Amino acid sequence: MSALFAINGRFLTQTMTGVQRYARNIVSAMDSCAGKHQAVVLAPASATDPGYVSLRLDARGALTGHVWEQVELPARAAGQRLLNLCNTAPAIKSDQIVCIHDANIFAAPGSYSPMFRALYHNLQPLLARRSARIATVSQAAARQIARHLPVSLANIAILPNGHEHALAWSPERATSAPELLALRKPRPFVLVLGSRARHKNVSLLMNIAPELDKLGVDIIVAGGGEGIFAAEFLQDRSNLYLYGRVSDDDLAYLLDRALCLAFPSLTEGFGLPILEAMARGCPVISSNCASMPEVCGEAALLASPFDPLQWIGHVRALLQSKDLREDLVGRGVQNARRFSWAQSAQGYMELVRQPAATMPVHAPPKDPLPRIAAVFATRGRPDLVGATVRHFLKTQTLRPDTIVISCVDAVDAGDLALLAGVTILNGPPGLAAQRNTALANLKPGTEIVAFFDDDFVADANWLAEAARVFRDESQVVGFTGHVVADGIKGPGIAFDEAVRLVACAEVPKAEWTEAYSPYGCNMAFRVAAVGEVRFDERLVLYGWLEDRDFAAALARHGGRLIRWSHAFGVHMGIKSGRVSGERLGYSQVINPVYMMCKGTMSPIAVADHIFRNAASNFVRAFWSEPFIDRRGRAKGNLLALFDILRGRLNPERAATIASRPTTKKPGWRQQNQ
């Protein structure tokens, strides 16, 4: 009897990691529920025989590794549907199911070698387009995959990890762990799983080791191999113990005795060690981003992977409260039961029979969303900012923790001070200075700060989309939404018309753009990444470059800058009382050169920016648009070039250039942005 489908058994030749453990447990569960010879496991000749009962192992071939998978496997699986459980699959086969565990190769590229990145960057988009169905292990992973690969979120099946295997581990069979624990003082210890991958963020625990030592707590790092930390990094950390690779039984021995498992990862497709610890009755402290809240539910202590003090506080709480620890143990055991290898294996059996099948939605507890401050910098337009802020508060599906109106005088905010949750700040004039005033006065605990122009009308889901991205993609430091209509490119858009355009707009096609320099009318930043970085107040005009300068300073430390089309709105681009053409033209040239000297703009980008703006100004000076002073801008461009040739590089001079008066419409007065 020929098999109804085939399984890619390359995992039987690979070192055990979370991905291979997933494949082994899924296939073992399928072996228990599949009919005799219903499926065949195709593997290279070097595969170890796991002793399947119902499934048939066919291990042969002259090749190994990726070459075997791309050349021999599709030939041997000809005429059969193929199930692939470990991120990769034959590129030439279309009748197949592929489980992609995460999109970390795109979200955390620094954790992988150049060759590995090149392979996945080319192979996974092809698999996403060609395969009969893509599966993954969590809703967070599905959202991440849909952002980075050409597959819609609705077409991704979610089949999570299970917990049962951890219950089969036996601490009685442990060999190395008992001896290693006996060599240290009998103090409580936090267990950490070691890894060289940057996104695992193990360094966070290393940095707080001295503080934990003061609490009488050790850190035991299991796994990761030798040399995971440089010798100089381990100095003055007498409470840190590196155990290297341990068996599953030794890991069970450590989990059963640990104060907790600490899991500080920046991004995970699932986070299987969390489930293993809970299944064995070990409390968990986990990062509050990506898939971790989804897996933890309400059974763990969550902390920001960027805030060491939260981790120290959670360890202290566990150390001081036996009731808290016992409560987490009970919650964890219950939570682990939500995840079953048998259930996920049944899901794969259904997908193999019918790739388009609708999978039961794995519904995790609602994860906490980050605390957001929404900042509106305004000057001299109380009616306009009053209208946009009221509309913002009325429509946003995720209410911000606070609304900040940063202005020069209280009159600039009109009667917004009467609204609950609105904070009015007064400070120096200028967009950069007003934003800095807001940054300096953020409420403690604020995780995300969003900046909006006072003439931007946001879609109702803007904050919710931004919050989800920052939670899912912990290395994103700067976020920009999509502008469906921009009045800055024309005569401007009235407020009522902007509201109508947003309400009538269809949700744009999912487009994830990276790297993307923020557009200041609607952008957000991770507060932990901002730190002491501030907007450069010397850049007094041409706000977009101020945003670019600020974002470039954040990106220097590896932060990611993105634009996501599902957060969108309309920029009215009010022009009345507009900045003079001479001043703006001066900034168009002097600002990018200044930024190049700072290192926040590349020479190529500077040349492109100046050329495009100057070309537009000089060419259109003879057919100037009524709402743009092209001649004035061209004059300002020339003045800036003369100043640069004379060695004068003072961008703040733009605010002092004398200019011809501009026509003003009553009621509105634009900021000097």
N, C-alpha and C positions, 0 to 999 in steps of 0.2 A: 504494500500500500504506500503510495507516494504521500509525502507530507503536504499539508494544506498551506503551510507557510514556513519561512526560514527565519532564523535568528542570527544576527551577526555576532559570532562568538569570539571576536578578537580580544574581548575583555579577559578571556581565560588565559591570555599570555601576558597580561599587563600587571604592573605593580598595583597593589590595592590602595586606591584613594577613594574619596567619596563617590566619584562617578562609577568606578568599577564595583564598589560595594552595592550601589543602586542596581546595576545590571545583574550582579550575582543573585541578589535577593529577589528581584522581579522574576528572573528566569526560574529560580528555585520554586517560587510560589506558582508560576505557570506550570511547572513540572507536576505540582500537586493537583492542579485543577484541569489540566489538559488531558484529552483522551490519548490513548496509546498511539505513539507515532504520528500525532497530529501535527507536530512541528519538528524540524531538524535544526540543530545548532551547528552552523558552519564555522569552522575555526582553522587557524594555521596548524601545521603538523606538530608544533611545539606546545600546543594547548594541554593543560592538565585536565584530566577527566574528573569532573565533580561527582560522578555517579548518579546521573539522572535516571529516574524510573520510567517516566512516560515519554520524555523527550529523547531523541536520538542525537548523539554527538558524532559529527563527521569532521574529523581533524586530519587534514592532509594539505599538500601543496608544497611548492618549491620556494615560495616567497614568504616574507614576514612583514609585520608592521603596516604602515600606510600603503606601501606598494601592494601587499597582499589584498588589502581592503579595496583598493581602486582597480586592480587588475584581475585577480583570481576570484574574489568574492562575487562580483556581478555575473561572471560566467557560470559559476556554480549555482547561483540563485536564479538563473534564467527561468522564466515561466512561473516563478513563485513570488508572492509578496514578501518583502524583507522587513524585519523589525530591527532597528538600530537603537541602542540605548545609551551610547557613550559619546554624544556630541558630533560624531563624524559618520559618514556613510559613503558608498560609491557614488561618485558624481554623475555617472552615466545612467544610473537607474532611476526611474521615476515612480515605479510601483513599490513604494516603501514608506514606512513610518519611521520618523527620526525624532529621538528625544534630544533636544538641545537644553542643557541644564541651566544655562545663563548666557548673558551677552557680556561677560566680564572682559573678554578679549577687546571689546570696544570701550567698556566702562572703566577698566583698570588695566590698560595696556602695559604699564610699567611692571606688572607682576609676571610678564611672560617674555621669553626670548624672542629676538627678531624673527627667527625662522618659524617659531610657533605662531607668532602673530600673522606672518605672511600666509601661512597655510590656512588658518581659520578665516582671515579676512577675505580670502578668495573662495574657499570651499563653502562656508556656511551660507552666504547669500545665495549661492547656486542651489544648495539643498533646500533652502526655504522656498525658492521659486518652483523647483521641480518635484518635490516630494508630494505624495498623496496626502500626508498629514504631518504636521509638526506638533510635538508634545513637549511639555516641560513640567517642572516640579512644584511650582508655586505661582500664585497670581502676580506677585512682584516680579518674578522671573519672566512671566508672560508679557507684562507691560514693558519690561526692559527689552525683550526680544523684538516686540512689535515696533519699538522706537528705532532699533538699529538694523533690523533685517526686513526684507520685503515680504512680510506676512502680517495679516491683520490680527488684532487681538482676539476677535471673535472666532478665528479659525485655529486657535492654539488650544489643544487639549491639556488639561492640568491633571497630572497623575503624580501625587507627592510620594516622598519617601515613607517608609514604615519604621516601626519601633521594635518589632518582635525579635530581631536578631540579637539586640542588646540583652534581652532576658536569657538568652542561651549562653552568654558568657559566664564563666565560672571563676570567681576569685580564688577558689580552692586550688585551681590549676595554675595560678600565677607563679612565676618563677623568679623574675628579677625585682618586681615591685616590693615584695616584703623585705628583701634584703636592703634595698635602697632606702626605704623608709626607716629602717632600723638604724641607719648610719647618721641620722639627723636627730636633733632635739625633738621631743614629742610636742610639737606646737601645731596649732591649726594651720592648714595650708589651702591656698587657692590653686586649683588645677587649671593649667593653660595648655592648649594644644599648639605645639611649635610649628612654624612654617616660615620659609624664606620669602614667600609671596608678600609683597608690600600691602596688598589689600586686606591681609589677615590682621594687620595692625597690632601685632604682638608687642611692638615697642611701647605701646601705651602702658602695658603692665610692667615692663622693665623700668619705665620712668617713675612709676609710683612705688617701686619696690622699697625704697628707703622709708616712705611713709607707712607702708604696711608693716615694715619691720618694727616701727615704733608701736604698732598695735599688737605686736607679738604674733604676726602672721607671716608664714613663708609662701613663696611662689614655687610651684613645681611645674616645669615645662616638659611635657611628654611629646615625643615626636620631633620631626624637623631635622634629624640627623646631626652629626657633629659639625661644629663651626657655624651654627646658625647665628651666633652673636660674636662680634669681635671681642677679643680678650679685654681690651681697654674698656669696653662697654660694660663688662661684668665687675669691674672694680667697685668697691664700696657697696656691693650688693651681697652681703653674706647670707641673706635669707633667700637667695635664688638658687634653685637646684635644677640642673639640666639632666634629664633622664634619657634623652634620645628616643629612638624608636622602641616601642613596647608592644607586646602581643595584646590581642583583645582581652584575654583573661587578666593580664596585668593592668590594662586600662580599667577593667571592671573593679579590680582591687583598689585602684586609686580613686575612682568615682565614688565607691562605697564609703570612703573615709575622708573625702575632701569636704572642706567647709562649703565650697561651691565650685562650679565650673565657671570660669570667666571667658566670655566669647566676644572679644572687642572688634570683630571684623567690620570693615568698611562696606563690603558688599558680598552677598551670598545669593546663589540661586535658591538654596533651601536652608543650609545650616544643620546638617544631620547630627553633629555632636550635641547640639541642644537637646534633640529628641532622645538620644542615647543616654544622656545624663538624667533627664527626667524619668525615663523608663526605669532607671536603676535607683531612683530616689535621691538624686543629688540636686540641690538647689542650683539655679542658674542666674548669672548676671550677664545680660546680653546687650549688644548694641541695639539702638532703637531705630535702625534704618533698614532699607532693602527688605528682604524676606523675613528678617528676624522677628519683628512684632507679629507677623502672620503665623509663624511657627510657634512662638512662645505663648501667644494668647494672653491670658491673665495669670500665667503660672510662673513668671520670672520677673526679676527686677531689671528694668530697662534703663540704659544710660546712653548719652551721646558719646560716640567714639572719639569726639574731639574735646571732651571735658573730663580730665582726670579726676577732678574733685568729686564728681558724681560717683565714680567707681570706688573711690576711697570711702565715701559715705555709705554706699551699699554694703561694702565689706564690713565696715564698722557695725552697721545695723544687724547683719547676720551674726556677727561675733557676739553682740550684746543681747540678742533676743532669740531664745530657744523657740518661743512661740512662732516668730516669723519664719524661722527655718523649717519648723514642722508644717506650717501652713503651706509653704512653697513646695515641700516634698509631696504633700497630698494633692495639691493642685497640679503639680508636674506629672504625677502618675496618671491622673485623669486626663490631662491634656495629651499625653503621649498616645492614649488609646484612640484619639481622633485620626491617627495616621496608621495605616495598615498596608503591609506588602501585599496581602491577599486581595484587598480591594483594588489596589492599583494594577495588580496583575490581571484581574478580571476586566478592568478598563482597557488594558492593552489587547486582551482577547477580543473585546468588542470592536476596537479600532481595526484590528487585523481583518476581522470579518467584514466590517463596513467602515472604511476610513472617514467618511463624512458623518459618522454617528455623533450625536450630541452627548457629551459627557455630563454626568451630574456635577453641578458646580460645587467645588470645594469651598465652603463658606467659613472663613476664619473669623474670629472675633474682631470687632472693629478696632483697628490700630490707632493709637493717638497721633494726631497730626501736629506739626510743629507750631509754635507760637510765633505769630507774624505781626510786625508793625508796618502799617501802610503810611508812607510819608508823602505829603503834597507840599512842595515848595512853591510859594506864591508871593506876588507883590503887586499891589495896586489893582487887583481884580477880585474884590470880595464877592460880587454877584456870581462871577463865573466859577470860582472855587467852591462857593456855597452850593451851586447847582450840581457840579460834578461829584462832590463829596457826599451829598445827600443821596444822589442816585447810586453811588458806590455802596453806601451803607444799606440802602434799601434792597439792592439786587444781589449782592455777593452771597453765594451758597455757603461759603466758609467765612464766617465773621472774623475779622482780624482781632488780635488781642488788644490792639490800640490803634487809633488814627492820630497821626501827628501832622499838624499844620505848622510848617516852618516859614515864618514871615519876618519882616523887618519891624512892623508896627502892628499892634493888636487889631487895628482897623482893617488890615489886609485880610483878616479871617472873617470879617463880618460877624454874623451871629452864630458861627459854628461852635463857639465855646459853650453854647447852651446845650449841645448834644452830648448825651452820655457816651463815654469812651473816647472822646476827642480831646487831645492835648494841644494847646496853643503854645508855640515857642517863638520868642523874639530874639533876633540876633543880627549880625552884620549882613549887609545886602550882598547879592550875587548868588547865582545858583549853587556854585560849589560851596560857598560859605554857609548857605542855608541848609544844604544837605549835611554838611559837617556838624552843624548845630544839632540836627536830628540824631546823627550817629552818637554824638556825645551825651545824649539824654535818653537813650533807649532804656526801657524798663529791664531790670535784671531778669535773665531767663529767656529773653527774646532770641529766637533761633534764626529767623529770616527777617530781613528788612526789604520792603518793596518800595520803590520810588515811582511816583506817577506825576506827569505834568498836570497842571491844574486845568488843562484843556484836553485831557484824555478820558474817553468814556470806555470803561472796561466791560467785557462780557461777564455775565454772572458767575461763570466758573473760573475766572482768571486766577484768583487766589487758590482755589482748590486744585487746579492743574499745577500751579507752581509748587504748592506744598507737596503734592504727590511726587513730583520730579525730585525735589530736594530729599524726600524720604527714600525714594527708590535708588537714587544715584548720589551716594554720599560724597563723591568727589566732584560733583558739580558745585562751583562756587558762585557762578553768575548765570542768571536766567533772563531771557528776553522773550516776550510774546510776539505774536504776529499782528501787524497793522493792516486791517482789511481796507481802510481808506485813510489817506493822509492829506489833510488840508494844507500842510506846509508846502506841498508841491503845486498848489493852486491858490485861489483867492481865499481859501479857508472854508470851514464847514460850521454851520450854526449848531448850537447845542441840541435843539430838538431833532434836527436832521441826523446828527451823530447818534443819538439814542435810537432813532428809527433804523439806521443802517446796522447798528449792532444787533438789534432785535430781529431784523430780517435776514441777517447773515447766516448762511449755512456753516456748520462746523467745518473749518478748512480741512483738506486732506492732511493726514498725519505726516508732518515733515519735521524731522529732527536734524538741525543744522549745527555742526560743530567743526572747528571753533568759530564762534560768532561774537563779534564785538557788540556789546549791549547798545540798545537804542533807548536813550534816556526817558522817553515819554512813558515807557512801561518796562521796568526791569526790576530784578530782585537779586539779593546777595545773601550768602550764608554768613551770619554774624560771626561765627567762630573763625571763619577764614579772613574776615575783615580785620579783626584785631585792632592794631593801631594805624592801619592804612586809612588815609583820608583823601577826599577830592582835592586836587591841586587848585588852590585859590588864585594862583597866578594866571590860570586859564579863565579869563574873565568873560569871554564870549565864545560862541560856537559850541554849545553844550554837548553835542555828540562826541567831540574829541575829549571833553572832560570825562565822559563816561568811559571812553576807550582807554584813556590814560589810567583811570581808576581800576578798570578790569584787568589791564595788562599787569599792573602791580600785584594783583591777587594771583594771576596765572603764573607768575614767576616761580611759585612754590609748587607747581604741578596741578593747580586747580583747573577745572574744565569750565569753559564758557559755551553756553548753548542757546539756541533759539528753538522753541517748541510751538508749533502752529495751533495747538488746541487751546492755548491761552491767547486771546485776541481782543482787539478793540479798535476804536476809531480815534485818531489824533486830529483834533479840530484845526490846529495850526492857525490860531487867531493872529491876524496880521496888523490890526490897528495899533498905532503907536510903535511900529516896528523899529528895530535897531537900524541905524543908518547903514547904507551900503558900504561907505568907506570903512567903517569900523569892522563890519562883518568880513569884508574882503581882506582887510589886514589880518584878521584872525585866521582866515582860511590858509594863509601862507605861513605866518609866524608860529602858530600853534603846533603844526606837525613838525616843523624844524626843531622847535623847543623840545617836543616829546622825543624826537630822535636822539637828541643830546642826552635825555634822561634814560633812554633805553626802553621806552614804552611804545615805540613805533619804529618799524624797520625802515631802512633807507628806501627800499623798493616801494613800500606802502606810502611813504612820504612823497616820493616823486609822482606816484600815480594820483594821490590825493590832490596835490598842487596842480598837476597838469590838467586833470579833469575839471576842476573848479575854474582855473584860470581860462581854459579854453572856452568853457561855457560863457563865462563873463565877457570875454573879448569878442567872441563871435556874435553873441546875442545883444551886445551893447547897442547895435544899430536897429534891432527889432525887439527892444526890451519889453518884457511882460509888464502889465500895469501894476502887478503886485510884487515885483522884484526889481530893485534898483541895480541893474546890471552895470551901468556906467560907474556908479559909486563903488561897486564891488571891484571892478577892474582897476579903478584908481587906488583902492585899498591894497589890492594885490601888488601893484607896482611899488607903493610906499613900503610895504613889508620887504620886498626884494631889495630895495635900496638900503633899508635898515640892516638887513642881513649882510650885505656887501660891506657895510661900514662897521660890522661887528656888534651891532645892537640887537640883542635877542631878549626883548622884554615884552612878553605877551600881554602884560597888564596895560601897556601903552594904548591898546585898542580902545579902552574905556575913556581915554582923554583926547582922542582925535576929534578935532572940530569937524562938524558936518552940517550940511544943509538941513533945515527943518523938514520934517516929513509930515504928510497929511495924517491927521488923527480922526478917527471916528469917535463920537461921544460914547462914553460908557465903559470902554475897555482901555486898558493901557498895558502893553506887553512888557514882560520882564526883560532885562538886559541879559539874554541867554545866548 
